[in-house]
Amino acid sequence: MSKLKKVSFIVILAALAGGTIFLLTWDIPAPAQPVTKTLNDDRFPS
């Protein structure tokens, strides 16, 4: 492999590893407001 291909492979591998580590350690905040939705009775047969 040429030197450029080796460097490109290492950069891509490092970016993938960094992105994976970031997503695994990111503390995603919970929603600030509760989600409520009213469903019509027409949608449920009785």
C-alpha positions in Angstrom: 0.0 0.0 0.0 1.2 3.5 -0.7 1.8 5.9 2.1 -1.3 8.0 1.2 -3.5 5.0 1.5 -2.1 4.0 4.8 -2.5 7.5 6.3 -6.1 7.7 4.9 -7.0 4.3 6.4 -5.6 5.3 9.8 -7.5 8.7 9.7 -10.8 7.0 8.8 -10.3 4.3 11.4 -9.5 6.9 14.1 -12.6 8.9 13.1 -14.8 5.8 13.4 -13.3 4.8 16.7 -13.7 8.4 18.1 -17.3 8.6 16.9 -18.1 5.2 18.5 -16.6 6.2 21.8 -18.4 9.6 21.7 -21.8 7.9 21.2 -21.1 5.3 23.9 -20.2 7.9 26.5 -22.6 10.7 25.6 -25.1 11.3 28.5 -28.2 12.2 26.4 -30.5 14.5 28.5 -34.1 13.4 29.1 -36.9 15.5 27.6 -37.6 18.7 29.6 -41.4 18.6 29.1 -43.6 15.5 29.4 -45.2 14.3 26.2 -49.0 13.9 26.3 -51.4 13.0 23.5 -55.2 12.5 23.7 -56.6 9.7 21.6 -60.1 9.7 20.3 -62.5 6.9 21.4 -63.4 6.4 17.7 -60.1 4.7 17.1 -60.9 1.9 19.5 -63.8 -0.4 18.7 -65.9 -1.5 21.6 
